[in-house]
Amino acid sequence: MENALSGGQGREENVKAQGVRAPGSDGKFFTKVNGATVKFSDATPKGERILDKAELKPVSDYVLIQLMHNSTRSIGLDETVDLTAEGTEEFRAFKSDRIYRFTLNDHGFEWGVAKITEPELREIGLVRNDEVLVLERDGHDVDLGPADVLDLGQAGTEHLHTGKHLVTVYFENEPREIKRGTYTTEQLKRLFGVQEGYILEVINDEGTLVPLKPGQKTRVKEGMKFYEQVPCGGSS
């Protein structure tokens, strides 16, 4: 993961309006490749024809990716695409000889280059503005921001899911809605209004109440429970 330029959101309104696709007013069938409209007299061009019409030559140097509602897929040069079918509104083409794969919310995606930005992930995955993209890591998931880039060229398949920007946690059994992320003990104390001199405790994954050490970093999750406690030997 590395920094990169930010971008926009997705194609949700267009997807909702989809159905059987009719030709345009000129009688030609159409789609978009890298944002540019290309038109065909035939409703069922092959992948190589789509690339050729998009002026991407030689076509054998390119990978063609179809953007669909919940996934993307690569289109072979000899593979026929039915432009009257839902989900053929937009394609991306990459000068590449490899296909990279990842999952988002358990849906499979294919891409034509090793690096993909967080805004691109949002766009092709139709991620809402009130959601955050989470890269799954054993024991420590990573929230992606607008300046992040996911490297798909590493060994294995990357897995992502979406989550809420805000999570509900509990302090003294009272719900508190806070931004997801990682906090120091001191930040959590200020956020919850822990009394001066008291310690902050959390119920861990094993169901045990444990004190948070000074300077300790805690990644808050939905439903976490925190309590304040007078230090041992102190008085309330």
N, C-alpha and C positions, 0 to 999 in steps of 0.2 A: 504494500500500500504506500502511495506517495502523493504529494500535492499536485494538483492540476487545475485547469480553469473550470469554473462552474458553468452550468447550463440550465435548460428549462425542464418543464414537466412532460406530460405525455399526451396521448391521443384518445383519452377516455370518451370525450363527446363524440368523436368520429366513430369509435368502436360501438357505442350504444346505438348509433343511427344506422349501423350496417344491416344489410340483408342481401338479397340477390342483386348483383351489380349489373346495371344496364350500361350500354355504351353512352358516350357523351352526345351532345347535340349534333356533332359532326359525324355521328355514326361509328366512331372509332372507340375501341376499348383502350383503357388507360390505367396507368399506375404511376407511382413515384419511385425513383431510384436516387438515393442520396439527396432527396428534396426536389429533384427535377422531374417534371411530368414527361412521360414517354407514352406514345400512342401506337396502337396496332390495329390493322384491319382484321386480323385473326384474333379471336378471343382466347386461343390456347397456344401462346408462343412457348418455345423452349427457353431454358435458362440462358443459353448462349445468345439467343435472339434478344432477350431483355438487356443483356449487357451490351450487345452490339448497338442497339437503339439508344442506349445511354452514353454512347461514344466511349466505352471502356474497352480498349483494345490493346494487345490481343486478349480476347475473352478468356483464354486459358490461364492468364495471369491473375484472374480475379476470383474471389469467393462471393457468391450471391446469397444474402440472408433475407428471408421473409419475416417480417414483423407481424405477429398475430396477437390475439387478445391476451393470452396467458403464457406465451412462449415465443421463441423464434426457432427457425430451422433453416438449414442450408439447402440450396437448390442446385442440383447437378446441372452441368451444361446440356445434357441430353434429356433432362427432366422437363415434362410439360407442366405449365401452370395455367389453370383455368381462371381467367380474369373476371369471369362472371360470379365467381365464388366469394363468399365473405372471407375476409382476412388476406386479400391480395392487394390492399390499398397502398402498401408501402414496402419497399425493400431497401436494404443497405448493401453496398458493394465495397469490397476491400481488396487492395492489391496484396494478395497473400496466397500461400500454398498450404495453409493449415486451418483447421477448425478447432475452436476452443469451446469448452462446455462449462456451464455452471447451473445451479438451481436457485430459484427464488420462490419461496413459499411452496416448495415441493414440485414446482413446475420446471421442466427442463428447457434450457436456453442454449443456443449455439451462437457463436460470434466469430468474426473473421480476423481479429487481431488479438494480441495477448493482453493489451491494456484497455480497460474500459472505465470511464469516469463515473462518479456517483450520479451526476445529472443524467448521463446516458442510461444508467441502470434504472433511474426513476422513469425516464421517458419510455423505454421499451418494456418495462415491467408495470407501467400504469400505476405507479406508487403515488398515493395522495399526498398533498402538502402537509397534512397533519400526522403523517407517518414518518418514521425513521427507518433507514436500512440498517440491518444488523448482520455483520459477518460472523458466522458461527465458528467458534474456536473452543476446544475442550477446556472447560473451566473458566474461560474468560472471553465472552463474546465481545466484538468490537463494533461500536456505532460508527457508521460512515457519515462524514460531513461533505458539504458541497465541493471542497477542495481535494477530496480523496480520490485515488485511482486504485482499482482492483487489478492485481496482476494474475491473469488467468493462465500464465505459462508455467506456474509451479506444478510440482507433482500432485496428482489427485484432482478431484473436482471440488471447486469452491461451492459452499452452500450458504445461502442468505435467506433471511426472512424479514418481514416488516414488523414494526412495533410502534406503540404510541410514544409521542414525544413526552407525555406526562405519565407518571405511574402513581398509583395510590399505595402509600405505606401507612403504618399505624404507629403513633406515639402515645404511649399510655392508653392504648386501645381506642384512640380517637383517629379517624382517617385524616390523612394529610396528602394532598395532591402536589407532587413536586416534579421537577424536571428529571428525567432519567439521566444517568451518568454516574461518575465516580466522585465521591466526596471524602475529604479528610474528616477525622473525628471532630475537629474544631468547627468545621463548616456545618456539620450535622447538628452539633450542639447549638450553634447560633440559629440555625434554621428552625429547630424544634423549641428553642427557648429554654434549654436545660438550665436549671438553677445553678448559680455560682457555687463551685466546690463539689457539685455532684458529678458522678460518672455516667456515661451513656452505655447502655447494654443493648444487645440485639439477640434475637433468637436465631441460631444458625440452622443449617440444613438438617442437622441431627436433632433439632428440637431443644437444644441446650441454650440457656441464657448465658451469654459471654460478654465481658466488658470490652469496649473498643479502646485500644491503647492510644495515647497521644500521638498525633501524626499519622495514624493508621489510615489507609485508604480503603474505602468500602464502595463497591459498585451496587447501587440500590436497584432492587428488583420489585416487581409488582407483588404487593401483599406482605412485604417485610415488616416485622414488628420490633419496635424500639421502646426502651424504658429508661427512665432516669433512676438512679439509685444513690443514696448517701454512701460515701466511702466507708469501708470497714473501720469501725472504731469511731465513726462520726455520729452525730445526732441529727435528727430531722427537725 
